[in-house]
Amino acid sequence: MDGHDGDDPKQSTADMTAFVQNLLQQMQSRFQTMSDSIITKIDDMGGRIDELERSINDLRAEMGVEGSPSPSTPKAKDESKPGDDTA
């Protein structure tokens, strides 16, 4: 069948165990590499978001609207009454 018909079953088991251990080590290494890459990208994105927030705040300060709500703050009043421009 596979060339190991009557051969030592202990050797065959040892070969299979070594193969599986090697495969698991390769998978672990690949997952670790992917995880590190994802964490790096998330950290980079966090830095970009912080920079964007600073830029938005600088622009708002230049326009003199420092007291207005942040763009990320939901406006419950506007959402509950669409089309009502009176405040």
Helices and strands as residue ranges (DSSP letters): H 9-63, H 76-80
